Amino acid sequence: MVLEKLRNEIDSIDDEIVKLLRKRLNISYKIGKYKTKKNMKIYDRKREIEIYNKINEKAEKNNLDERFINKIFKIIIRDSRERQK
């Protein structure tokens, strides 16, 4: 069935997204440990602006709505920052 095949593809993509998010959060945790050790601030506005600029560029190249991508990354960045604490 076509619908079942398409849903299986979605499930596979979702699995990849979850694995990549786990990987990103693990790296955020390591960054937090480094920042703490070096007495650095967790929040880095310059870095966040840099991330949003990059993802907006990628969104445009991939014909994705920037608002949609920004909503997703707002959550990802917020959780990453929490992981660093």
Backbone hydrogen bonds, N-H to C=O, Kabsch-Sander energy under -0.5 kcal/mol:
donor,donor_aa,acceptor,acceptor_aa,energy
5,K,1,M,-1.8
6,L,2,V,-2.4
7,R,3,L,-2.5
8,N,4,E,-2.2
9,E,5,K,-1.9
10,I,6,L,-2.2
11,D,7,R,-2.6
12,S,8,N,-2.1
13,I,9,E,-2.2
14,D,10,I,-2.8
15,D,11,D,-2.1
16,E,12,S,-1.8
17,I,13,I,-2.5
18,V,14,D,-2.5
19,K,15,D,-2.2
20,L,16,E,-2.5
21,L,17,I,-2.5
22,R,18,V,-2.4
23,K,19,K,-2.2
24,R,20,L,-2.5
25,L,21,L,-2.7
26,N,22,R,-2.2
27,I,23,K,-1.9
28,S,24,R,-2.3
29,Y,25,L,-2.2
30,K,26,N,-1.8
31,I,27,I,-2.4
32,G,28,S,-2.5
33,K,29,Y,-2.2
34,Y,30,K,-2.2
35,K,31,I,-3.0
36,T,32,G,-2.5
37,K,33,K,-2.3
38,K,34,Y,-2.1
39,N,36,T,-1.3
40,M,35,K,-3.4
48,E,44,D,-2.1
49,I,45,R,-2.5
50,E,46,K,-2.1
51,I,47,R,-2.5
52,Y,48,E,-2.7
53,N,49,I,-2.6
54,K,50,E,-2.2
55,I,51,I,-2.8
56,N,52,Y,-2.4
57,E,53,N,-1.9
58,K,54,K,-2.3
59,A,55,I,-2.6
60,E,56,N,-2.3
61,K,57,E,-2.3
62,N,58,K,-1.7
63,N,60,E,-1.4
64,L,59,A,-3.1
69,I,65,D,-2.1
70,N,66,E,-2.9
71,K,67,R,-2.0
72,I,68,F,-1.8
73,F,69,I,-2.6
74,K,70,N,-2.2
75,I,71,K,-1.4
76,I,72,I,-2.1
77,I,73,F,-3.1
78,R,74,K,-2.1
79,D,75,I,-2.5
80,S,76,I,-2.3
81,R,77,I,-2.6
82,E,78,R,-2.1
83,R,79,D,-2.2
84,Q,80,S,-1.4
85,K,81,R,-0.8
85,K,82,E,-0.8
